[in-house]
Amino acid sequence: MFPILSQIEWGTLLNIIMLVKKCLYCGKEFNVYKCNFDKSHYCSKKCYYKSLIGKKSCATGKHWKIKDTSKMHHIAWNNHYLFKNCKICGKKFHISPCHIKTKYYCSLNCYNISKNGKPSPLKGRKGHKSWNKGTMGIMKAWNKGISGLFIGDKANHWKGGISFNNGYRCIFNNGKYILEQRLVAEKKIGRKLTKYEIVHHIDKDKLNNNPENLYLFKNQRYHAKYHNNPYPLTSNII
């Protein structure tokens, strides 16, 4: 945590870690960190870009130009990118100066033509057939027709149909694990619970699933409301 400092103390701290420097373009004074004192020469990006007008780009050898002063960020792009002709189709494409000796093709398609004399089948050309076309019915899944053989007590990791999830006991029922308190509540009220209904443990013991210890909330809203402002509960499913 940062200490709470007064305005005067913050000013003193900034004087220690920051220095004042003059912008080389507009002459405006600006604050700069001590570590960046020898690197920072301009008060903003705008001044930096304007200072490049008339100078040569070290990457392309071109003179910097400004066409639209409202779009200063385009200056660097226009001056640092070169254009090259594709060896296969002759199309003109832009390229970074660092790739001038390594890139010769405008696209992956042209590159593949240069390698084996024909376009890549990956580009969705007409007439290209999928490798598995016409194999329907020949290849079958290894587990087709054996569903249900490894479920429940037939599974290798069967542990008696009881598991624990986040501290709650779950019982295996109709092919899936269900929270035990929900099964107890359903049995008591004689119907299936909706997905919105919440079964709450009155004594806060997640494993005590006696009907006297369970309270059924209509939905999560009422459940959260109770936890925010607890009040005495008695079971409503008996």
HELIX and SHEET records of a PDB file:
HELIX    1   1 GLN A    7  ILE A   17  1                                  11    
HELIX    2   2 LYS A   34  ASN A   36  5                                   3    
HELIX    3   3 LYS A   45  SER A   51  1                                   7    
HELIX    4   4 HIS A   73  HIS A   80  1                                   8    
HELIX    5   5 PRO A   97  HIS A   99  5                                   3    
HELIX    6   6 LEU A  108  ASN A  116  1                                   9    
HELIX    7   7 PRO A  121  LYS A  123  5                                   3    
HELIX    8   8 GLY A  152  LYS A  154  5                                   3    
HELIX    9   9 GLU A  180  ILE A  189  1                                  10    
HELIX   10  10 PRO A  211  ASN A  213  5                                   3    
HELIX   11  11 GLN A  220  ASN A  228  1                                   9    
SHEET    1   A 2 MET A  18  LYS A  22  0                                        
SHEET    2   A 2 GLU A  29  TYR A  33 -1                                        
SHEET    1   B 2 LEU A  82  ASN A  85  0                                        
SHEET    2   B 2 LYS A  92  ILE A  95 -1                                        
SHEET    1   C 3 ILE A 162  ASN A 165  0                                        
SHEET    2   C 3 TYR A 168  ASN A 173 -1                                        
SHEET    3   C 3 LYS A 176  LEU A 179 -1                                        
SHEET    1   D 2 ILE A 198  HIS A 201  0                                        
SHEET    2   D 2 LEU A 214  PHE A 217 -1                                        
END                                                                             
